[in-house]
Amino acid sequence: MSKKKVLLVTQEMHPYTALTEVSKIARKLPQFIQDNGMEIRVLMPRFGTINERRHRLHEVVRLSGMNIIVDDDDFPLIIKVASLPEARMQVYFLDNEDFFQRKHVFADDHNVPFDDNADRMVFFCKGVIETVKKFGWPPDIVHCHGWMTSLIPLYLKTAYKTEPLFQNTKVIYSVYEDTFGKALNEQFVSKASINNLTEQDLKAYQNGTGIVLHKGAIAYCDGIIIGSESVADNVFSAVHGIEKPILEHQDFDGDGEVMPSYMDFLQSLITEEVRE
């Protein structure tokens, strides 16, 4: 029997980015998955804060060279890779000079979110899916971490629903306390509407007064993990107001004790797929 395949998509990962809830779990979980007999691939943005020389990133020429359309403009996608320290695992980085080559990750020197965060998110989410297509690697699970990945459940269930590579894919979305996603404006809808998606397709990401990225991802994913001890009330209500498998928040102190719970949750969705 072939190994089950898990694609982990994250906006942050230690040691490449600062130590956060997202980056800590994104560091421990893929190694645990791999050590327990599944294939794992990890994709994340190549932010300008990541030191290429120190982490030994290098371009993967066979994967680079695609253009990703964002708001009717073409942006080149460069794929880089590095070996994760102390693990037999590679991490793939999606890079673009316009979106990621800056001194900060999500906000400027004054902690004001970048105006183009919506464009950056669309580029990253669409780029992830196109990169996996180029891999030719059909994932059983796509596990998304952080608000910057929140369009992937939508895209996989709508714009890419006829793509053979994802026909049997289950999507898990980990909900964390949102910081920068709240700053997106109404232009988000038009920017995110790729491949002839309609405003109705994006309705789940709106609450009447603004954009709620987690709420939209929750509507389109197959399973939900509460990654933060504290999440917004409207997000908490959205999670528990929908009939989908949920893994409640697990205290994570960095030593990997909660990883078996995560692993069991992933395996339960794969088992559910087999039953269907």
TORDOKE-572324 format. One record per atom (N, C-alpha, C): z, y, x; residue in one letter. Coordinates in steps of 0.2 Angstrom, whole numbers, padded with zeros to 4 digits, always signed. Atoms other than C-alpha are relative to their C-alpha. Layout:
ZYXA;...
//
This chain:
+0000-0006+0004M;+0000+0000+0000M;+0000+0006+0004M;+0001-0006-0004S;-0005+0017+0007S;+0006+0004-0001S;-0006-0005+0001K;+0009+0030+0010K;-0002+0005-0005K;+0000-0006+0005K;+0012+0043-0003K;-0001+0006+0004K;+0002-0006-0004K;+0006+0060+0003K;+0004+0006-0004K;-0004-0006+0002V;+0017+0076+0001V;-0003+0006+0004V;+0002-0007-0003L;+0010+0094+0004L;+0006+0004-0002L;-0005-0005+0001L;+0024+0106+0007L;-0003+0007+0002L;+0002-0007-0001V;+0019+0124+0005V;+0005+0005-0001V;-0006-0004+0000T;+0031+0137+0010T;-0002+0007+0003T;+0001-0007-0003Q;+0032+0156+0013Q;+0004+0001+0007Q;-0004-0001-0006E;+0045+0154+0027E;+0002-0007+0002E;-0003+0006-0003M;+0051+0140+0039M;+0003+0002+0007M;-0003-0001-0007H;+0063+0140+0053H;-0003-0005+0004H;-0002-0006-0004P;+0061+0142+0068P;-0005+0006+0000P;+0005-0005+0000Y;+0045+0152+0064Y;+0002+0006-0003Y;-0002-0006+0004T;+0053+0164+0052T;+0008+0001+0000T;-0007-0001+0000A;+0070+0171+0050A;+0004-0005-0005A;-0004+0005+0004L;+0084+0160+0043L;+0002+0002-0007L;-0001-0001+0007T;+0084+0160+0024T;+0001-0006-0003T;+0000+0006+0004E;+0087+0148+0010E;-0006-0004+0000E;+0006+0003+0000V;+0069+0145+0010V;-0002-0004+0006V;+0002+0002-0006S;+0066+0143+0028S;+0004-0006+0003S;-0004+0006-0002K;+0081+0131+0031K;-0002-0006-0004K;+0002+0006+0004I;+0076+0119+0017I;-0007-0002+0002I;+0007+0002-0002A;+0057+0120+0022A;+0000-0003+0007A;-0001+0003-0007R;+0063+0115+0040R;+0002-0007-0001R;-0003+0006+0000K;+0073+0100+0035K;-0003-0005-0005K;+0003+0004+0005L;+0064+0093+0020L;-0006-0004+0002L;+0006+0004-0002P;+0047+0088+0027P;+0002-0005+0006P;-0002+0005-0005Q;+0055+0079+0042Q;+0003-0006-0003Q;-0003+0006+0004F;+0066+0069+0030F;-0005-0004-0004F;+0005+0004+0004I;+0051+0065+0019I;-0004-0005+0005I;+0004+0004-0004Q;+0041+0059+0034Q;+0004-0006+0003Q;-0004+0005-0002D;+0056+0049+0041D;+0001-0006-0005D;-0001+0005+0006N;+0057+0040+0024N;-0006-0003-0002N;+0006+0004+0002G;+0039+0033+0024G;-0005+0004-0003G;+0005-0004+0004M;+0029+0047+0016M;-0004+0004+0006M;+0004-0005-0004E;+0014+0057+0024E;+0002+0007-0002E;-0002-0007+0002I;+0018+0075+0025I;-0004+0005+0004I;+0004-0006-0004R;+0008+0091+0029R;+0003+0006-0003R;-0003-0006+0002V;+0015+0108+0029V;-0004+0006+0002V;+0004-0006+0000L;+0006+0125+0026L;+0004+0006-0001L;-0004-0006+0001M;+0013+0142+0028M;-0004+0006+0003M;+0003-0006-0003P;+0007+0160+0032P;+0001+0001+0007P;-0002-0001-0007R;+0005+0165+0050R;+0001+0008+0001R;-0002-0007+0000F;+0015+0181+0049F;+0000+0003+0007F;+0001-0004-0006G;+0013+0194+0063G;+0007-0001+0004G;-0007+0000-0003T;+0032+0191+0067T;+0000-0007+0004T;+0000+0007-0003I;+0028+0173+0073I;-0003+0000+0007I;+0002+0000-0007N;+0026+0172+0092N;-0004-0006+0001N;+0004+0005-0001E;+0011+0162+0095E;+0001-0004+0007E;-0001+0003-0006R;+0014+0159+0113R;+0006-0004+0001R;-0006+0003+0000R;+0032+0154+0111R;+0000-0007-0004R;+0000+0006+0004H;+0028+0142+0097H;-0006-0004+0001H;+0006+0004-0002R;+0012+0136+0105R;-0005-0001-0006R;+0005+0000+0005L;+0000+0140+0090L;-0007+0000+0003L;+0007+0000-0003H;-0018+0136+0093H;-0005-0001-0006H;+0004+0000+0006E;-0033+0138+0081E;-0003-0007-0001E;+0003+0006+0002V;-0040+0123+0072V;-0008+0002-0002V;+0007-0003+0001V;-0059+0127+0074V;-0003-0003-0006V;+0004+0004+0005R;-0065+0113+0062R;+0003+0002-0007R;-0002-0003+0006L;-0054+0121+0048L;-0001+0007-0002L;+0001-0007+0001S;-0057+0139+0051S;-0007+0002-0002S;+0007-0002+0001G;-0072+0149+0046G;-0001+0001-0007G;+0001-0002+0007M;-0070+0150+0027M;+0002+0007-0001M;-0001-0007+0003N;-0070+0166+0017N;+0004-0001-0006N;-0004+0000+0007I;-0057+0169+0003I;-0002+0006-0003I;+0001-0006+0003I;-0062+0181-0010I;+0006+0002-0004I;-0006-0003+0003V;-0048+0192-0016V;-0002+0007-0003V;+0002-0006+0003D;-0052+0206-0029D;-0007+0002+0002D;+0007-0001-0002D;-0071+0204-0025D;-0001+0002+0007D;+0002-0001-0007D;-0069+0206-0007D;+0001-0006+0004D;-0001+0007-0004D;-0071+0192+0006D;+0004+0002+0006D;-0004+0000-0005F;-0058+0189+0019F;+0000-0006+0004F;+0001+0006-0004P;-0060+0177+0034P;+0007-0004+0000P;-0006+0004+0000L;-0047+0162+0034L;+0000-0003+0007L;-0001+0004-0006I;-0041+0156+0051I;+0006-0005+0000I;-0005+0005+0001I;-0031+0140+0052I;+0002-0001+0007I;-0003+0001-0007K;-0019+0138+0067K;+0005-0006-0001K;-0005+0006+0001V;-0007+0123+0070V;+0005+0000+0006V;-0005+0001-0005A;+0009+0120+0080A;+0004-0006-0001A;-0005+0006+0001S;+0020+0105+0083S;+0007+0002-0001S;-0007-0002+0002L;+0037+0107+0075L;+0005-0003+0005L;-0004+0002-0005P;+0050+0106+0089P;+0005-0005-0003P;-0005+0006+0001E;+0061+0090+0089E;-0002-0004-0006E;+0002+0004+0005A;+0050+0082+0076A;-0008-0002+0001A;+0006+0002-0001R;+0034+0072+0076R;-0005+0002-0006R;+0004-0003+0006M;+0025+0084+0064M;-0003+0006+0002M;+0003-0007-0002Q;+0013+0098+0064Q;+0000+0004-0006Q;+0000-0005+0005V;+0013+0114+0054V;-0006+0004+0000V;+0007-0004+0000Y;-0003+0123+0049Y;+0002+0007-0003Y;-0001-0007+0001F;-0003+0142+0048F;-0007+0003-0003F;+0006-0004+0003L;-0015+0152+0037L;+0000+0007+0002L;+0000-0007-0003D;-0020+0168+0046D;-0006+0004-0002D;+0006-0005+0001N;-0030+0184+0042N;+0003+0006+0003N;-0002-0006-0004E;-0029+0200+0052E;+0002+0005-0005E;-0002-0005+0005D;-0029+0211+0036D;+0007-0001-0003D;-0006+0002+0005F;-0015+0202+0027F;+0007-0001+0004F;-0006+0003-0004F;-0003+0195+0041F;+0002+0003+0006F;-0001-0002-0007Q;-0005+0204+0057Q;+0004+0007+0000Q;-0004-0005+0000R;+0010+0216+0055R;+0007-0001+0002R;-0006+0001-0004K;+0027+0219+0062K;+0006-0003-0005K;-0005+0003+0004H;+0036+0213+0046H;-0003-0005-0005H;+0003+0006+0004V;+0034+0199+0033V;-0002+0003-0007V;+0002-0002+0007F;+0035+0206+0015F;+0001+0008-0001F;-0002-0008+0002A;+0041+0225+0017A;+0000+0003+0007A;+0001-0004-0006D;+0039+0239+0029D;+0007+0002+0003D;-0006-0002-0004D;+0052+0248+0041D;+0006+0002-0005D;-0005-0002+0005H;+0061+0255+0025H;+0002-0005-0005H;-0001+0005+0005N;+0062+0239+0016N;-0004+0001-0007N;+0005-0001+0006V;+0048+0245+0004V;-0005-0006+0000V;+0005+0005+0000P;+0037+0230-0002P;-0007+0002+0002P;+0007-0002-0002F;+0019+0231+0005F;-0004+0000-0007F;+0004-0001+0006D;+0007+0237-0008D;-0005-0005-0001D;+0005+0005+0001D;-0005+0223-0005D;+0004-0007+0000D;-0003+0006+0001N;+0008+0209-0008N;-0003-0005-0005N;+0004+0004+0005A;-0002+0203-0023A;-0006-0003+0003A;+0006+0002-0003D;-0018+0202-0013D;+0002-0006+0006D;-0002+0004-0005R;-0009+0193+0001R;+0002-0007-0003R;-0002+0006+0003M;-0001+0180-0011M;-0007-0004-0003M;+0006+0003+0002V;-0018+0177-0019V;-0004-0003+0006V;+0003+0002-0006F;-0026+0175-0002F;+0003-0007+0002F;-0003+0005-0003F;-0013+0163+0004F;+0000-0006-0005F;+0000+0006+0004C;-0012+0152-0012C;-0007-0003-0001C;+0007+0003+0001K;-0031+0150-0014K;-0002-0003+0007K;+0001+0002-0007G;-0032+0148+0005G;+0003-0007+0001G;-0003+0007-0001V;-0020+0133+0004V;-0004-0005-0003V;+0004+0005+0004I;-0030+0124-0009I;-0007-0001+0003I;+0007+0001-0003E;-0047+0127+0000E;+0001-0004+0007E;-0001+0003-0006T;-0039+0121+0016T;+0002-0008-0001T;-0002+0007+0002V;-0032+0105+0008V;-0007-0004-0002V;+0007+0003+0002K;-0050+0102+0001K;-0004-0002+0007K;+0003+0001-0006K;-0056+0104+0019K;+0003-0006+0004K;-0004+0006-0003F;-0043+0091+0025F;-0003-0006-0003F;+0002+0006+0003G;-0050+0079+0012G;+0006-0005-0001G;-0007+0003+0001W;-0032+0074+0009W;+0003+0000-0006W;-0002+0000+0007P;-0027+0070-0009P;+0008+0000+0000P;-0008+0001+0001P;-0008+0074-0011P;+0002-0002-0006P;-0003+0002+0006D;+0002+0065-0023D;+0005+0005-0003D;-0005-0005+0002I;+0015+0079-0023I;-0002+0007+0004I;+0001-0007-0004V;+0012+0098-0019V;+0007+0003-0002V;-0006-0003+0001H;+0029+0106-0017H;+0000+0007+0003H;+0000-0007-0002C;+0030+0125-0017C;+0006+0003+0001C;-0007-0003-0002H;+0044+0135-0009H;-0001+0008+0000H;+0000-0007-0001G;+0046+0154-0012G;-0006+0003-0005G;+0004-0003+0005W;+0038+0167-0024W;-0008+0001+0003W;+0007-0001-0003M;+0022+0169-0012M;-0004-0006-0002M;+0004+0006+0001T;+0017+0151-0017T;+0000-0001-0008T;-0001+0001+0007S;+0020+0154-0036S;-0007-0001-0004S;+0006+0000+0003L;+0001+0155-0040L;-0003-0007+0000L;+0003+0007-0001I;-0002+0137-0034I;+0000-0004-0006I;+0000+0004+0007P;+0004+0128-0050P;-0005+0002-0005P;+0005-0002+0004L;-0007+0139-0060L;-0007-0002+0002L;+0007+0001-0003Y;-0023+0137-0049Y;-0001-0008-0001Y;+0002+0007+0000L;-0021+0118-0048L;-0001-0003-0007L;+0001+0003+0007K;-0019+0116-0067K;-0005+0004-0004K;+0005-0003+0004T;-0033+0128-0072T;-0006+0001+0005T;+0006-0001-0004A;-0046+0134-0059A;-0002-0006+0004A;+0001+0006-0004Y;-0045+0118-0049Y;+0001-0007-0004Y;-0002+0006+0004K;-0041+0106-0063K;-0006-0006+0000K;+0005+0005+0000T;-0058+0097-0061T;-0001-0003+0007T;+0001+0002-0007E;-0057+0095-0042E;+0003-0007+0001E;-0002+0007-0001P;-0056+0076-0038P;+0006-0001+0004P;-0005+0001-0005L;-0044+0078-0024L;+0007+0001-0003L;-0007-0002+0003F;-0030+0085-0036F;+0001-0004-0006F;+0000+0003+0007Q;-0033+0073-0051Q;+0007-0003-0001Q;-0006+0003+0001N;-0017+0064-0048N;+0006+0003+0003N;-0005-0004-0004T;-0007+0078-0040T;+0006+0002-0005T;-0006-0003+0004K;+0011+0082-0047K;+0002+0006+0004K;-0002-0006-0003V;+0017+0100-0043V;+0007+0001-0001V;-0007-0002+0000I;+0035+0104-0039I;+0001+0007+0002I;-0002-0007-0002Y;+0041+0122-0039Y;+0007+0001+0001Y;-0007-0002-0002S;+0057+0127-0030S;+0001+0007-0001S;-0002-0006+0002V;+0065+0142-0038V;+0005+0003+0005V;-0005-0003-0004Y;+0074+0154-0026Y;+0001+0007-0003Y;-0001-0007+0002E;+0082+0171-0029E;-0006+0004+0003E;+0006-0004-0001D;+0067+0183-0030D;+0002+0007+0003D;-0001-0006-0003T;+0067+0198-0019T;-0006+0005-0001T;+0006-0004+0000F;+0049+0205-0017F;-0005-0001-0005F;+0004+0001+0006G;+0040+0197-0031G;+0000+0005-0006G;-0002-0004+0006K;+0048+0209-0043K;-0004+0007+0001K;+0003-0007-0001A;+0039+0224-0035A;-0008+0000-0002A;+0007+0000+0002L;+0021+0218-0041L;-0001+0004-0006L;+0002-0004+0006N;+0012+0229-0053N;-0005-0003-0005N;+0005+0003+0005E;+0000+0226-0068E;-0007-0002+0003E;+0007+0002-0003Q;-0015+0225-0056Q;+0000-0008+0002Q;-0001+0007-0002F;-0008+0208-0051F;-0004-0005-0004F;+0004+0004+0004V;-0016+0200-0066V;-0007+0000+0001V;+0007+0000-0002S;-0034+0205-0062S;-0001-0003+0007S;+0001+0003-0007K;-0031+0201-0043K;+0001-0008+0000K;-0002+0007+0001A;-0024+0184-0048A;-0005-0004-0004A;+0004+0003+0005S;-0038+0180-0060S;-0006-0003+0004S;+0005+0003-0004I;-0049+0169-0048I;-0004-0005-0005I;+0004+0005+0003N;-0063+0158-0054N;-0001+0000-0007N;+0001-0002+0007N;-0065+0166-0071N;+0006-0002-0004N;-0006+0000+0004L;-0047+0164-0076L;+0001+0006-0004L;+0000-0006+0005T;-0043+0175-0091T;+0007+0003+0000T;-0007-0003+0000E;-0028+0186-0094E;+0005-0004-0004E;-0004+0005+0003Q;-0022+0173-0106Q;+0003-0005+0005Q;-0002+0004-0005D;-0021+0161-0092D;+0006+0002+0004D;-0006-0003-0004L;-0009+0173-0083L;+0005+0003-0004L;-0005-0003+0005K;+0001+0177-0098K;+0007-0002+0002K;-0006+0003-0002A;+0015+0165-0092A;+0004+0004+0005A;-0003-0004-0006Y;+0018+0177-0077Y;+0002+0007-0002Y;-0001-0007+0002Q;+0021+0192-0088Q;+0006-0001-0005Q;-0006+0000+0005N;+0037+0196-0099N;-0001+0006-0004N;+0001-0006+0005G;+0030+0212-0108G;+0002+0006+0004G;-0001-0006-0004T;+0037+0224-0095T;-0001+0000+0007T;+0002+0001-0007G;+0032+0217-0079G;-0002-0007+0002G;+0002+0006-0003I;+0028+0202-0068I;+0006-0004+0002I;-0005+0005-0002V;+0039+0187-0067V;-0003-0006+0003V;+0004+0006-0003L;+0031+0175-0054L;+0003-0007-0001L;-0003+0007+0001H;+0044+0161-0056H;-0001-0002-0006H;+0001+0002+0007K;+0042+0161-0074K;-0007-0003-0001K;+0007+0003+0001G;+0023+0158-0073G;+0000-0007+0004G;+0001+0006-0004A;+0025+0145-0059A;+0004-0006-0004A;-0004+0005+0004I;+0038+0136-0070I;-0004-0003-0006I;+0004+0002+0006A;+0026+0135-0085A;-0006-0005+0002A;+0006+0004-0002Y;+0012+0127-0075Y;+0002-0006+0005Y;-0002+0006-0004C;+0022+0115-0063C;+0002-0006-0004C;-0002+0006+0004D;+0027+0097-0067D;+0007-0001+0001D;-0008+0001-0001G;+0045+0098-0060G;+0002+0006+0004G;-0003-0006-0002I;+0057+0111-0055I;+0006-0001+0004I;-0006+0000-0004I;+0070+0113-0041I;+0003+0006+0000I;-0003-0006-0001I;+0083+0126-0042I;+0003+0001+0007I;-0002+0000-0008G;+0084+0131-0023G;+0005+0005+0001G;-0005-0005-0001S;+0096+0146-0025S;+0006-0001-0004S;-0006+0000+0005E;+0114+0146-0032E;-0001+0005-0005E;+0001-0005+0004S;+0109+0162-0040S;-0007+0002-0002S;+0007-0003+0002V;+0093+0166-0050V;+0001+0004-0006V;+0000-0005+0005A;+0089+0179-0062A;+0001-0003-0007A;-0002+0003+0006D;+0095+0176-0080D;-0007-0002-0004D;+0006+0002+0003N;+0077+0176-0087N;-0003-0006+0003N;+0003+0006-0004V;+0071+0164-0074V;+0004-0007-0002V;-0005+0005+0002F;+0087+0153-0078F;-0002-0003-0007F;+0002+0002+0007S;+0082+0153-0096S;-0006-0003-0001S;+0007+0003+0000A;+0064+0149-0093A;+0000-0007+0003A;-0001+0007-0003V;+0069+0134-0082V;+0003-0005-0005V;-0003+0004+0004H;+0081+0127-0095H;-0002+0000-0007H;+0003+0000+0007G;+0070+0131-0110G;-0006-0004+0000G;+0007+0003+0000I;+0056+0120-0105I;+0002-0008+0001I;-0001+0007-0001E;+0055+0101-0106E;-0003-0003+0006E;+0003+0003-0006K;+0052+0096-0088K;+0005-0002+0004K;-0005+0002-0005P;+0061+0087-0074P;+0003+0005+0004P;-0004-0005-0004I;+0074+0098-0066I;+0005-0003+0005I;-0005+0002-0005L;+0084+0096-0050L;+0004+0006+0000L;-0004-0006+0000E;+0099+0108-0052E;+0002+0001+0008E;-0002-0003-0007H;+0105+0118-0036H;+0004-0005+0003H;-0004+0005-0005Q;+0112+0107-0022Q;+0002+0005+0006Q;-0002-0003-0005D;+0123+0115-0010D;-0003-0002+0007D;+0004+0002-0006F;+0114+0115+0007F;+0004+0004+0006F;-0003-0003-0006D;+0124+0118+0023D;-0004+0000+0006D;+0004+0000-0006G;+0110+0115+0035G;+0000-0007+0003G;+0000+0006-0004D;+0114+0097+0040D;-0004-0005-0004D;+0005+0004+0003G;+0102+0089+0028G;+0003-0005-0006G;-0003+0004+0005E;+0115+0081+0016E;-0003+0000-0007E;+0003+0000+0007V;+0105+0086+0000V;-0007-0003+0000V;+0007+0003-0001M;+0089+0079+0007M;-0001-0006-0004M;+0001+0006+0004P;+0091+0062-0002P;-0001+0002-0007P;+0001-0002+0007S;+0093+0071-0019S;-0008+0003-0001S;+0007-0002+0000Y;+0076+0080-0015Y;-0005-0005+0000Y;+0004+0006-0001M;+0068+0064-0010M;+0000-0004-0006M;-0001+0004+0007D;+0074+0055-0026D;-0004+0004-0005D;+0003-0004+0005F;+0067+0069-0036F;-0008+0000+0001F;+0007+0001-0001L;+0050+0068-0028L;-0003-0006-0002L;+0002+0006+0001Q;+0049+0050-0029Q;+0000-0002-0008Q;+0000+0001+0007S;+0054+0051-0048S;-0007+0002-0003S;+0007-0002+0002L;+0038+0061-0051L;-0005-0004+0001L;+0005+0005-0002I;+0027+0049-0042I;+0001-0006-0004I;-0001+0006+0004T;+0035+0035-0052T;-0003+0001-0007T;+0002-0003+0007E;+0032+0045-0068E;-0008+0000-0001E;+0007+0000+0000E;+0014+0047-0063E;-0003-0007-0001E;+0002+0007+0001V;+0012+0028-0061V;+0001-0003-0007V;-0001+0002+0007R;+0019+0025-0078R;-0005+0002-0005R;+0005-0003+0004E;+0007+0037-0086E;-0007-0004+0001E;
//
